[in-house]
Every structure is written in structure tokens, then in C-alpha cells.
Amino acid sequence: MNQGTEKLTKIYLDEVFLESRDGRPLRILAEHLGPQARFEKLGITDTVVFMGSARIVSREAAAARLAEARAGQGDLKSAEAAFEMSRYYEAARQLAFKVTEWSKTLDHPRRRFVVCTGGGPGIMEAANRGASEARGLNVGLNIALPNEQSGNPYITRNLSIHFNYFFMRKFWFIYLAKALVMFPGGFGTMDELFEALTLVQTGRLQKPLPIVLFGGAFWDRVMDLAGMAEAGTIDLRDLDLLYRTDDVDDAFEFLTGELIRHALDRPGGGL
């Protein structure tokens, strides 16, 4: 008989149960309700999502690496490539800054068009950094990976959210998004891009979702959507689902124009 000397753990605090197979539905539900509570508390109903490679570094870091390589400390070819790609870090930073500054001028009762990223380094860090430099709220939706990924230091406090499930993270990317900006990236970026394209193409979204492809030379090299249209596997009009540009000001004008026309007076969220 228990004499009251053993400290009992409430079942909803039992970590062994919560991390078990039987606890999976609760973990999934937590990844829905937890972020929702944080967003509601801060009045976040609309986001502009920036996606791109975690491996692209800032111009400053790339320049330092290049200088070391030229001094014989490192591979020169990879350092030169990193320096060239660093322009996308700076572009993401500038664009996030401009979008955040613009959103703060809107005469609207709710916070609008908050920059949101995957919360990691690279392009994600750049966008969170730009939004932070504009003194705006910004969100980082991080994910548990084998090589542990922690949130970058520019994410707004309490808006760095760590997910276990990719599908719940993707839900929150898309649910609040009113626009996507895709910078050069790898498998993860491509996965996120094509999932968004599929939702738009099939009409599953109950909202317009403009998608910007930033970095024409990169995207033209790694992805030939025109070839799909020529082969008949997509419609020619599907190519218009993407807006291609290499210019921060052009991307900004396109994004703000689309947001004003299609999202400013719509309720937040929605798939």
C-alpha cells in the first residue's frame, strides 16, 4: 500500500508517456495549439514567409572566409562561391527590413505581414535579422534535426517555436502566410516551394498566395518548369504562379502590391 511517501506524477506531466507512441496525438495537438496561443497573444494573423538555404552566410562572414582562403587557409574555390552566394543573404535581409518597415506604416487594427522563417541560419537568419533591424516582430519556426538546429538570435522573444513534426511546421508556414519569398536553397527549400505550389495549383488554399522566386540565375539552373509545361505535365499558365526577380526593390513593389490588393482586408489564416 502506498503510504504517501512516493511523489506521484500527473499523467499529463509524465514525460515517458508523452514521448511514447501512445502520446503522439498529444504531441501533435501541442504543436497546433502551442503556436496558436503565442500568435493570438501577440495578434499575429498574417505573415510573409522567407525560405532559403541555411548554408548561405552574410557578406561579412563570406569576405572573412575568402580573405583566409587567399592567405592559404582554406579552399579558395568554395570560399569564392560562398562570397558570391552571400549576396542572397544581404538581399533577404534588406527585403525583410523593407517589408517590416512598410507593414508598420499600415493603418490597421492588427499587426500585419510579420516576417516568418524556418528559424535557422543562412537565409532564415538574414530575414529575421532584417525584420529585427526594422524593429518589428518576426517569427522563427524551427525543427528538430539530427544535427541540432537552434533558433538564430534575431527572432522575437517567444516567437522562436521548436517543432518535432515537419507537417505541423509546414502547416504554420502556410496557414498564416499571405506571401512566400523563395531564395536559393536545397532539398528543404524545394520541398517547401513545391508543396506551396501544389496547394495553389489545386485550389486548396482559400486565399491568394503570391510566390516570389528570388535569384533568377540559380533557379533557372536548378529548375526547368518551362520543360514541364512543354511536356504537358503542367499547364502553361502554371508558370505564372511564380514571380521571378533579382532585385530587392522589384520584389518589394510586387509583394506590397499583391498584399494591398488581395490580403489587407482579408481575415488572417486559412488553408
C-alpha positions as CSV (number, residue, x, y, z in Angstrom):
1,M,0.0,0.0,0.0
2,N,1.2,3.5,-0.8
3,Q,1.8,5.3,2.4
4,G,2.0,8.7,0.8
5,T,5.8,8.8,0.7
6,E,6.1,8.3,-3.1
7,K,5.7,11.5,-5.1
8,L,3.1,10.9,-7.8
9,T,3.3,12.4,-11.3
10,K,0.2,13.6,-13.0
11,I,-0.3,11.7,-16.2
12,Y,-0.2,14.8,-18.3
13,L,3.2,15.6,-16.9
14,D,4.6,12.0,-17.4
15,E,7.4,12.5,-19.9
16,V,7.7,8.8,-20.6
17,F,4.1,8.7,-21.7
18,L,4.2,11.9,-23.6
19,E,7.2,10.7,-25.6
20,S,5.7,7.3,-26.3
21,R,3.8,6.1,-29.3
22,D,0.5,6.5,-27.3
23,G,1.4,10.1,-26.6
24,R,1.9,11.0,-30.2
25,P,-1.6,12.6,-30.7
26,L,-1.0,14.9,-27.7
27,R,2.4,15.9,-29.2
28,I,0.8,16.7,-32.5
29,L,-2.0,18.7,-30.8
30,A,0.5,20.6,-28.8
31,E,2.3,21.7,-32.0
32,H,-1.0,23.1,-33.2
33,L,-2.3,24.7,-30.0
34,G,1.0,26.0,-28.6
35,P,2.0,28.2,-31.6
36,Q,-1.7,29.3,-32.0
37,A,-1.7,30.6,-28.4
38,R,1.5,32.5,-28.9
39,F,0.3,34.1,-32.2
40,E,-3.1,35.0,-30.7
41,K,-1.4,36.6,-27.7
42,L,0.7,38.9,-30.0
43,G,-2.1,39.5,-32.5
44,I,-0.2,37.8,-35.4
45,T,-2.7,36.8,-38.1
46,D,-0.6,37.3,-41.3
47,T,2.9,36.5,-42.2
48,V,5.3,36.9,-45.2
49,V,7.4,33.7,-45.2
50,F,11.1,33.8,-46.3
51,M,12.7,30.4,-47.2
52,G,16.1,29.5,-48.5
53,S,19.4,27.8,-47.7
54,A,20.7,27.5,-44.2
55,R,24.2,27.4,-45.7
56,I,24.4,30.9,-47.2
57,V,26.4,33.2,-44.9
58,S,26.5,37.0,-44.6
59,R,28.7,39.1,-46.8
60,E,30.9,39.9,-43.8
61,A,31.4,36.3,-42.9
62,A,32.0,35.3,-46.6
63,A,34.5,38.1,-47.0
64,A,36.5,36.9,-44.0
65,R,36.5,33.4,-45.2
66,L,37.6,34.5,-48.7
67,A,40.5,36.5,-47.1
68,E,41.6,33.5,-45.2
69,A,41.5,31.3,-48.3
70,R,43.6,33.7,-50.3
71,A,46.1,33.7,-47.4
72,G,46.3,29.9,-47.8
73,Q,44.0,28.9,-45.0
74,G,41.1,27.1,-46.7
75,D,39.7,26.2,-50.1
76,L,39.7,29.1,-52.4
77,K,37.1,27.9,-54.8
78,S,34.5,27.2,-52.1
79,A,35.2,30.5,-50.4
80,E,34.7,32.3,-53.7
81,A,31.4,30.5,-54.2
82,A,30.3,31.4,-50.7
83,F,31.2,35.0,-51.3
84,E,29.1,35.1,-54.5
85,M,26.1,33.4,-52.8
86,S,26.3,35.8,-49.8
87,R,24.6,38.5,-51.9
88,Y,21.4,36.5,-51.3
89,Y,21.8,36.8,-47.6
90,E,22.1,40.5,-47.9
91,A,19.1,40.7,-50.3
92,A,16.9,38.7,-47.9
93,R,18.0,41.0,-45.0
94,Q,17.2,44.1,-47.0
95,L,13.9,42.8,-48.3
96,A,12.7,41.7,-44.8
97,F,13.7,45.1,-43.5
98,K,11.7,46.9,-46.2
99,V,8.6,44.7,-45.7
100,T,8.7,45.2,-42.0
101,E,9.1,48.9,-42.1
102,W,6.2,49.1,-44.6
103,S,3.9,46.9,-42.5
104,K,4.4,49.2,-39.5
105,T,3.0,52.1,-41.5
106,L,-0.3,50.4,-42.2
107,D,-3.3,51.9,-40.6
108,H,-4.8,48.7,-39.4
109,P,-6.1,47.5,-36.0
110,R,-4.0,44.3,-36.2
111,R,-0.3,43.6,-36.7
112,R,0.1,42.7,-40.4
113,F,2.6,40.8,-42.6
114,V,5.1,39.7,-40.0
115,V,8.3,38.2,-41.4
116,C,8.4,34.4,-40.7
117,T,11.2,32.0,-41.4
118,G,12.4,28.5,-40.5
119,G,14.3,30.0,-37.6
120,G,17.8,28.7,-38.6
121,P,20.9,30.2,-40.0
122,G,21.6,31.4,-43.6
123,I,18.7,33.0,-45.4
124,M,16.4,32.4,-42.4
125,E,18.8,34.3,-40.2
126,A,19.1,37.1,-42.8
127,A,15.3,37.6,-42.9
128,N,14.8,37.6,-39.2
129,R,17.8,39.9,-38.9
130,G,16.3,42.4,-41.4
131,A,13.0,42.4,-39.6
132,S,14.7,42.8,-36.2
133,E,16.7,45.8,-37.6
134,A,13.4,47.4,-38.6
135,R,12.2,46.9,-35.0
136,G,9.4,44.6,-36.0
137,L,8.1,41.3,-34.7
138,N,9.4,38.3,-36.5
139,V,8.8,34.5,-36.2
140,G,11.1,31.5,-36.4
141,L,9.6,28.1,-36.9
142,N,12.4,25.8,-36.0
143,I,12.6,22.0,-36.5
144,A,14.4,19.2,-34.6
145,L,17.1,17.7,-36.8
146,P,19.8,15.1,-36.2
147,N,22.4,17.9,-36.2
148,E,20.7,20.1,-33.6
149,Q,19.5,23.4,-35.0
150,S,18.9,26.2,-32.6
151,G,17.0,29.4,-33.3
152,N,19.0,32.3,-34.7
153,P,19.5,35.3,-32.3
154,Y,17.3,37.7,-34.3
155,I,13.9,36.0,-33.7
156,T,11.5,37.9,-31.5
157,R,11.3,36.5,-28.0
158,N,8.6,34.0,-27.5
159,L,8.2,33.6,-31.3
160,S,11.0,31.1,-31.7
161,I,9.0,27.9,-31.9
162,H,10.6,24.5,-32.0
163,F,8.8,21.7,-33.8
164,N,9.3,17.9,-33.9
165,Y,6.9,17.3,-36.8
166,F,7.7,18.6,-40.3
167,F,4.0,18.6,-41.2
168,M,2.9,20.7,-38.3
169,R,5.7,23.2,-39.0
170,K,4.6,23.3,-42.7
171,F,1.0,23.9,-41.5
172,W,2.0,27.0,-39.6
173,F,4.2,28.2,-42.5
174,I,1.2,28.1,-44.9
175,Y,-1.7,28.9,-42.6
176,L,-0.8,32.4,-41.7
177,A,1.2,33.2,-44.9
178,K,0.0,35.9,-47.3
179,A,3.1,35.7,-49.4
180,L,6.2,33.5,-49.9
181,V,9.7,34.6,-50.8
182,M,11.9,31.7,-52.0
183,F,15.7,32.3,-52.1
184,P,18.2,29.8,-53.4
185,G,18.2,26.7,-51.2
186,G,18.5,22.9,-51.1
187,F,16.1,20.0,-50.7
188,G,14.2,21.6,-47.8
189,T,13.6,24.8,-49.8
190,M,12.5,22.8,-52.8
191,D,10.1,20.7,-50.7
192,E,8.5,23.8,-49.2
193,L,8.3,25.5,-52.6
194,F,6.6,22.6,-54.3
195,E,4.2,21.9,-51.5
196,A,3.0,25.6,-51.7
197,L,2.8,25.4,-55.5
198,T,0.7,22.2,-55.3
199,L,-1.7,23.9,-52.8
200,V,-2.1,26.9,-55.1
201,Q,-2.3,25.0,-58.3
202,T,-5.0,22.6,-57.0
203,G,-7.0,25.4,-55.5
204,R,-6.8,24.0,-51.9
205,L,-5.9,27.4,-50.5
206,Q,-8.8,29.8,-49.7
207,K,-6.6,32.8,-50.3
208,P,-4.3,34.2,-52.9
209,L,-0.7,33.3,-52.2
210,P,1.9,35.2,-54.3
211,I,5.2,33.4,-54.5
212,V,8.5,35.2,-55.3
213,L,11.5,33.3,-56.7
214,F,14.5,35.5,-55.9
215,G,17.7,34.7,-57.8
216,G,16.9,34.0,-61.5
217,A,20.3,32.5,-62.4
218,F,20.1,30.0,-59.6
219,W,16.5,28.9,-60.2
220,D,16.9,28.7,-64.0
221,R,19.8,26.4,-63.5
222,V,18.2,24.0,-60.9
223,M,14.6,24.0,-62.0
224,D,13.1,24.0,-65.5
225,L,9.4,24.4,-65.1
226,A,9.1,25.5,-68.7
227,G,10.2,22.0,-69.6
228,M,7.2,20.6,-67.6
229,A,4.8,22.9,-69.5
230,E,6.3,21.8,-72.9
231,A,5.9,18.2,-71.9
232,G,2.3,18.8,-70.8
233,T,2.7,17.8,-67.2
234,I,1.7,21.3,-66.0
235,D,-0.3,24.0,-67.8
236,L,1.5,26.9,-69.4
237,R,-0.5,29.2,-67.1
238,D,1.1,27.5,-64.1
239,L,4.3,29.3,-64.8
240,D,2.5,32.5,-63.8
241,L,2.2,31.2,-60.2
242,L,5.8,32.4,-59.7
243,Y,7.2,35.9,-59.8
244,R,10.9,35.9,-60.7
245,T,13.2,38.7,-59.8
246,D,16.8,39.5,-58.8
247,D,16.1,43.0,-57.4
248,V,15.1,43.8,-53.8
249,D,13.1,46.9,-54.8
250,D,11.2,45.0,-57.5
251,A,10.4,42.2,-55.1
252,F,9.2,44.7,-52.5
253,E,7.0,46.5,-55.0
254,F,5.5,43.2,-56.2
255,L,4.9,41.9,-52.7
256,T,3.3,45.1,-51.3
257,G,1.1,45.5,-54.4
258,E,-0.2,41.9,-54.0
259,L,-0.7,42.2,-50.3
260,I,-2.6,45.5,-50.6
261,R,-4.8,44.1,-53.4
262,H,-5.5,40.6,-52.0
263,A,-4.7,40.4,-48.3
264,L,-5.0,43.7,-46.5
265,D,-8.7,43.4,-45.7
266,R,-9.0,39.6,-45.6
267,P,-9.2,37.7,-42.3
268,G,-6.0,36.1,-41.1
269,G,-5.1,32.4,-41.6
270,G,-6.8,29.8,-43.8
271,L,-5.9,26.9,-46.0
